């Protein structure tokens, strides 16, 4: 079946399959680390610190990875990422006494590098398959890629919690290592074209974007993902276990279902954002405003006499729906505004800001929850969302932009 497709599309499908496989192990590993080390008695802040290098090296990787992708081709960066994830998983198979904070942080650092090499490669490739005159098609393809990835990440959350319960931490890591090793071997055998290699030889100074649109989108992405992770990454799982007395498998299953639903909404985002009169910038501001209201509504719900479990579930569902639409819109905009030659430079710079926002959110999530509680995390989330919405309002419009193009009416 693949042989009947064009080389470019066949190449993209292989890259996407690699990305999906990687995402499954990445989501499972994150849930494994959070739940296992909380079970061992680590505080919320200590658990957050385990991901510090994961997020920090994501910032560095996106910046330099975009440059490497433009020079070497996106297939090489994809395969390097898969290989590094195998090393990160192998590092966690050592005896339990070796799993110190520093050792786990080092393994997470490699995992962070691997994850962002894969993301940058997959997101950049799609720009090369769709012309600038097909913005509606581009939006749909980006939404489908992003949504399917996050759906699989949610499956990974569920898988991580399940494997931890059934076969333990080391058994779960070994199973994921074996599966990903097969994917890596197939990738080495099939990815042979230098997709995404720039016609020019990008220099180090080309890594820093000079486009106002890319800078604005990057600032908005930084605040958007900081707002999510400031309460979702550490504070929420620890709150569910310690305050609501949920079991580990319940936390893993609930967050898995949330991320799966979040991914489905991302994939369907073009249906929710159709408009014949509004620009993509205006649509992004409207959805950003709706998202900003959700953590405030959740705070208000926590202050009522309603069952806390139901309040958290309903509030997280509303937040997830609005966040998914915002994320999908932003992901489309960066691919749309990125230059075609050396696309990974712009996409890498953008996802550097994404990783920096996650880094900020992860650290704040552990510290703010431990010091002040979940409500403070939600308040900071709302502040960051205000910043993201104001930033996207500064996005320059293209001279020929017409929001109807988002409907696929090229």
N, C-alpha and C positions, 0 to 999 in steps of 0.2 A: 504493500500500500504506500509506504514511504517513497518507493522508487518512482511512483507516478507524479510526485510533487516536484516543484521547482527546487533547485539546489538551495536557494536562499530560505525558502519556507521549510524544507527538510532540516536545514541547519538550525533554524529557530526552534523547531519542535524538539530537537534533541537537547538544545540548551535549556528549554523550558522544562523538559523531563528531568534533567539534572537538578534544576532549581527546585522542583517539587520534591525530589528525593531528599535533597539537602535540607529543605525546610521542615520536612517531617522529623528528621533527627534533631534539628535545632530546637524545635518546639518541645520535643520530648526531653531533651537534655536540660532545657531551662526549668521545666517542671520538676525533673528529678533533683536538680541541685537545690531548688528552693525548698522542696518538701523534705528531702533527706537531711539537709544540714539544719533545718529548723527542728527536725526530730532529734538531732544530736545535741540540741540545746543552744544553738547559735541564736543570738538576738536578731531583731529585724535589721538593725544597722549592720551587723556582721554579715548577714545574708546579702544585703545590698552591696557590701564591699566586695563580695565574691564576683560580682558582675562589673566592678569598676573598670578593670582592664578590658573586659569584653566590649564595653561601650567606648572606652578611650581609644582603643586600637581600631575601632570602627571608624572613628573620626579620621585617624591617620590613613587608614586603608582606602577610604573613599577618595581622599585627595590624591594619594599616590597611585591608587588603583586605576583611576580614570586616566592618568598619564601613561601608565603601563599598558592599559587597554588600547590606547591610541597608537602606541609604539609597537606593541607585540601582537595585537589582535585579541579579541574578546574570548576566543576559545582557550587560549593559553591561560588567561586569568581565571577562567572557569575551572580548568583542571587543577591549577595551583590551589584554588580554594577548596576543592574536594579533597585534595591530598592533605592539606593542613587540618581539615576537620577530622580526618582519620587519625592524625597524630594527637589532636586534642582529646579524642575519645580514648585512645590508647593510654594517655597519661592518667586517666581516671581508673584504669584497671589495676593500679598498684595496690599493695596491701593497705587496709584501712588506716593504719598508723601513719602512713605517708601522706594522707590527704589533709595536709595542713592548709591554712588559709592561703598562704603564699603559693603553694603548689596548685591549688584549685584555681586561684586567680591567674596563674600562668597558663593553665589549660584553657580557661575561659578567654584569655587574650588571643590565643591561637584560633579559637572558635569564632571570636569576633572578627578577626582578619578574614577567615575563611568565608563567613556569612556575607560580608560586604563585598568581597570579590565576586561571589556568585550573584548577588543582587544587582550590582553594577553591570555585570556582563549581560544578564537577562534583560534588564530594563533598557540598556543601550541598544541591544540588537533589534528591538521592535521598531525603533526610529528608522532603521535602514530598509524596512519592508513596506512602508507606507509613504506615499508622496505628500508634500505639503498641501496639496489640493484636496486631500481626503481626510480632513480633520475629524469628521464624524466617525469614520472607520478607525482612525488612530485612537480616539477616545474609547471606543468600544473594546479594542484590542488591549489597550493598557488596563482598562477596568477589569477585563476578563483575567488577564495575567495576575494583576494585583489581588483580585478577589479569590481566585483559585489558590494562590499561594497562601493567603491567610486562612482559608478554609483548611488547608493541609496542616498549617501551623496549629490550628485548633485540634485537629486529629492527633497531632503530636503531643499536645498537652494531655489529652485523654490517655494516649499511649504511655506517656511518661508516668502518670499516676498509677495506671494499671500495672505496668511492668514493675514498678517499685513495690507494689503490694504483692504481686505474684512471685517474682523471681529475685527481688532485691536489687540493690543499687548496681553492683558489679555485673550481675547477670543481664540487667537491662542495657548497660553500656556495651557489653560484649555483643549482644544481639544487634544493636544499632551499628556497631563497627563492622560486623560481617555483611550486613545489608548494604551499607554505603560503599564498602570495598568493591562489591560487584558493580555498582553504578559507576564508580571511578574507572574501573578497568574498561567497561563499555565506552565510557566517555573518551578515554585515551585512544581507543580503536576507531571511533567514529568522527570525532571533531578534528578535522584536518584543514579546514579553510581558515584564512586569517580575517574573519569577519570583523569589521570595525576598525581595522588598522588605518590610521589617517594617511592621506596622501602626502602631507607635510610631516616633518620630524618635529613633534612638539617639544618645546624646551620647558624647563622647570617653571619659568615665569608664566607659561600658558596654563598652569594648574589653577591659578587664581582667576576667577571669572571677572571679566571687565564689562559684562552685560548688566545693565540696570535691572532688566526683567529677571535674570537668573539670580541676582543678589536679593531682590525682593522676595522671590519665591523661596529662596533658601532661608531667609529670615522668618518667613511665615511657617515653614516646615519645622524649623528649630523650636519655635514656641508651641506649635501644634503637638509635636510628639513629646515634648517636655510636659505638656499638660496632661497627656494620657498616662505617661509612665510615673508621674509624681504620686499617683495613688493606685495604679493598677499593678505595677511590677512586684512590689514587695508588700506595701501596706495592705492591699486587699486580701491576698492569700493568707497573710499572717493574721489579719483581723478575723477572717472566716474560721481559721483553726482555733485561735486563742479566745476570741470573744463569743463566737456563735457555736463553738464546739463541734465544728464539722470535721468529719474524718478526711484523711488524705485523699482517698479515692473520690470523695464527694467534691472536694475542692478541684481536683484535676478534671473531673467530669464536667463540673459547672463552667470552669474557665474554658475548657475545650469547646463546649457547646456555644459559649459566647463568641469565641474567636471564629468558629465555623459559621455562625450566623452573621458575624461581622464581615467575613469574606464573601458570603453570598450577597449581602447588600452592596459591597464594593463592586462585585461583578455586574450587578443590576443598576448601578448608580446612574448610567445614562438615561434610564427610564424615569428616574426621579428628578432629573435636572433639565428636562426638555423645556425650551422656551423659545418663542419666535421673536421676542423683543429684548430680552436681557442678555448682556454680554457675559462671558465666562467669569470676568472679574466681579460683576454684580452678583451673579449666582453664588460665587464663592463667599462673598461677604454675607449674603443672606443665610447661607447654610452655616457659616462661622458664627453668626449671631445666635442661631438656634442651638448650636452646640454649646455655646457659652452659658446658656440658661440651664443646661442639664445638671451640672454639678451643684448649682445653687438650688435647684429643685430637690436634688438628693439630700442636701443638707437640711432643707425644710422638712422633708419626709422623715429624716432621722429624729427630728425634734418633736414628732407627733407620737401618739400612742399606738400607731399601727405596728404590727409585728415586724421586727427589724429585718428578719430574713426576707420578707416580701418586699420591703422597701429597697433593700440592696439589689435584689434581683430585678425589680422593675426599673430602678434608676440606672442600673448597669445596661439593661436592654435599650433604654432610651438613649443613653450616652453612646452606646455602640452603634446604633443606627445612624445617628447624626455624624459621629466621627468617621464612619465608613464612607459616607457620601463626601465629606470634606477631604478625606485622604485620597479618594479616587479622583476627585476634581484636581487636586494639587498634583497628583502623579501624572495625569494627562497633560497639565499645563507645562510641567518641566520638560516632558518629552517633546511637546509641541514647540516650545520656545528654543530648545537646544539646537545648535548648529548641526548639520548633517555630517560634515567632515570633521572627524574627531569628536563625535557625539559623547563619547565616554568622559571627556574632559568636563563638559557641563553637567552631565548626569552624576559624575563622581563628586563634583563640587557640591551639588545639591544634596546628595545623600551623606556627604560629610556633615552638613548642617543637621540632617535628620539624626545622624549618630550622636552629634553633640547634644541635641535636644534629649535624646534617650539617656545619655550620660548624666545630664543635669537632673532629669526626672528620676532616674534610678537612685542616685545619691540622696536627693531630697526625699524620696519615698521612704527610705529606711530611717533617715535622721528625723524628719518631721513626724513620722508615725510614732517613733520611739519616744520623742520628746513631747509632742503635743496631741497626737491622736489623728484619727481618720478625717475628722471635720477640717482640721487645718490643711491636710493634704488636698482636700476638695476645694478649699478656698484658693489655695495657690494655683490649682488647676484652672479655676475660673479666671484668675488674673492673667495667666499665660495665654488662655484662649482669647481674651480681649486683645492682647498684643498680636496674636496671629491674625485676627480679623482686621485690625488696623493696618497691619503690614500688607496683607493681600489687597487692600484698598489702594495701595500705591503702585500696583502692577500696571505698566504701560500697555495700552491696547495696540494691537496691530492696525495699520491704516485700513485694511480691508476686512477687519474682523466682523463677523456676523454670527450671532449666537445660534442662528438656525443651522449652521454648519455642525453644531454639536449633535444635531439629530440625524446626521448622515446625509443631508440634502446637498451634496456637493454639486 
